[in-house]
Amino acid sequence: MDLNLLKLLPVLADEKSVTKAADRLFMSQSAFSHALNRVREQLEDPLFIRTSQGMEPTPRARQLIPVIRESLGRLERGMTGSRQFDPATSARTFYLGAVDYFEFLGLPRLVSKFKTEAPNIRLSVDILAEKIQHEGVESGQLDVFVGIDSLQYVPHFFNKRIWLQDRFVAITARDRQDLPAQLSLKPSFRTCLKHYQSLDSDRLL
C-alpha cells in the first residue's frame, strides 16, 4: 500500500469535502478522486459516503484513520530524529520563501544574526508568489514563508506568527497648506474631481 494514498483518509475525514481535501494536499479534485478510488479498490471498502453533512467515513475507515494518523506521525518523528537543534554547530540549509518587501527589510538583519549565532547554517531565499509559497511549505520544499497578512489567506493547518507590523507614512513639502488635518487612504471626492478636471476633455468618456 502506497503511504501517499493512506494520508488521503485523515485529510478527507477532517475536511469532509473532496474539493477542500484536494486543495489542502495541493492536488486537483480529479487526481484526489482517482487516488481515493485506488484505496477503495485495495481495501475493498467505499471508505467514505456522501451525506448532507459532507463525506462521512465508513466503519472501516473510522477504524483505520487513527492508526494511519499515529503511523504517519511516528514515521515523521523518526525521519526528523530526536536530536536537539543547535544553531551554533548545525550546518543545515533552510529554505525560505518571501515577498520582495522582506528582501530589503528583513533579510539583512537575518543574515547578520546568522553570522554571529549560526555561522554554518545556509539560507536559501526565493522571492515567490503567495500561492507558490503555500504549496512549497505544504510539500516540504520551503521551511517557512514570509508574506503580508492582509493580502493572503493562511490555511488553518499552518502555524502563523506576526513578525513585523508596519504603517504608512506620508511625506510632503513643509509649505503645503491644502492638506487636511487627518489623512486617509481613501481618496476624497474633491481629490478625484481635481484629477478629472486636469485631464483633457477628449480623454474623458
ChimeraX attribute file (.defattr): number of C-alpha atoms within 10 A of each C-alpha:
attribute: neighborCount
match mode: 1-to-1
recipient: residues
	/A:1	9
	/A:2	8
	/A:3	10
	/A:4	8
	/A:5	14
	/A:6	18
	/A:7	15
	/A:8	21
	/A:9	22
	/A:10	20
	/A:11	19
	/A:12	23
	/A:13	19
	/A:14	12
	/A:15	16
	/A:16	20
	/A:17	17
	/A:18	21
	/A:19	16
	/A:20	16
	/A:21	22
	/A:22	20
	/A:23	14
	/A:24	18
	/A:25	15
	/A:26	15
	/A:27	14
	/A:28	14
	/A:29	15
	/A:30	12
	/A:31	11
	/A:32	21
	/A:33	16
	/A:34	12
	/A:35	15
	/A:36	21
	/A:37	17
	/A:38	15
	/A:39	20
	/A:40	14
	/A:41	11
	/A:42	10
	/A:43	13
	/A:44	11
	/A:45	14
	/A:46	15
	/A:47	21
	/A:48	21
	/A:49	11
	/A:50	11
	/A:51	9
	/A:52	6
	/A:53	8
	/A:54	15
	/A:55	18
	/A:56	20
	/A:57	21
	/A:58	14
	/A:59	11
	/A:60	14
	/A:61	19
	/A:62	16
	/A:63	11
	/A:64	16
	/A:65	19
	/A:66	13
	/A:67	12
	/A:68	18
	/A:69	16
	/A:70	11
	/A:71	13
	/A:72	15
	/A:73	12
	/A:74	11
	/A:75	12
	/A:76	11
	/A:77	11
	/A:78	10
	/A:79	9
	/A:80	8
	/A:81	9
	/A:82	8
	/A:83	6
	/A:84	6
	/A:85	9
	/A:86	10
	/A:87	14
	/A:88	14
	/A:89	12
	/A:90	13
	/A:91	13
	/A:92	13
	/A:93	12
	/A:94	14
	/A:95	18
	/A:96	20
	/A:97	26
	/A:98	21
	/A:99	17
	/A:100	15
	/A:101	13
	/A:102	15
	/A:103	15
	/A:104	10
	/A:105	10
	/A:106	15
	/A:107	14
	/A:108	12
	/A:109	10
	/A:110	11
	/A:111	14
	/A:112	12
	/A:113	12
	/A:114	17
	/A:115	12
	/A:116	10
	/A:117	13
	/A:118	18
	/A:119	16
	/A:120	16
	/A:121	16
	/A:122	15
	/A:123	14
	/A:124	10
	/A:125	16
	/A:126	16
	/A:127	17
	/A:128	18
	/A:129	13
	/A:130	20
	/A:131	11
	/A:132	13
	/A:133	24
	/A:134	22
	/A:135	16
	/A:136	20
	/A:137	17
	/A:138	17
	/A:139	12
	/A:140	11
	/A:141	14
	/A:142	19
	/A:143	15
	/A:144	20
	/A:145	21
	/A:146	22
	/A:147	21
	/A:148	15
	/A:149	12
	/A:150	7
	/A:151	8
	/A:152	10
	/A:153	11
	/A:154	15
	/A:155	10
	/A:156	8
	/A:157	8
	/A:158	10
	/A:159	8
	/A:160	13
	/A:161	8
	/A:162	9
	/A:163	8
	/A:164	7
	/A:165	7
	/A:166	5
	/A:167	4
	/A:168	5
	/A:169	5
	/A:170	5
	/A:171	5
	/A:172	7
	/A:173	6
	/A:174	6
	/A:175	6
	/A:176	7
	/A:177	7
	/A:178	6
	/A:179	8
	/A:180	7
	/A:181	6
	/A:182	5
	/A:183	9
	/A:184	8
	/A:185	6
	/A:186	6
	/A:187	9
	/A:188	9
	/A:189	9
	/A:190	8
	/A:191	10
	/A:192	10
	/A:193	10
	/A:194	10
	/A:195	10
	/A:196	12
	/A:197	11
	/A:198	8
	/A:199	10
	/A:200	8
	/A:201	9
	/A:202	6
	/A:203	7
	/A:204	8
	/A:205	4
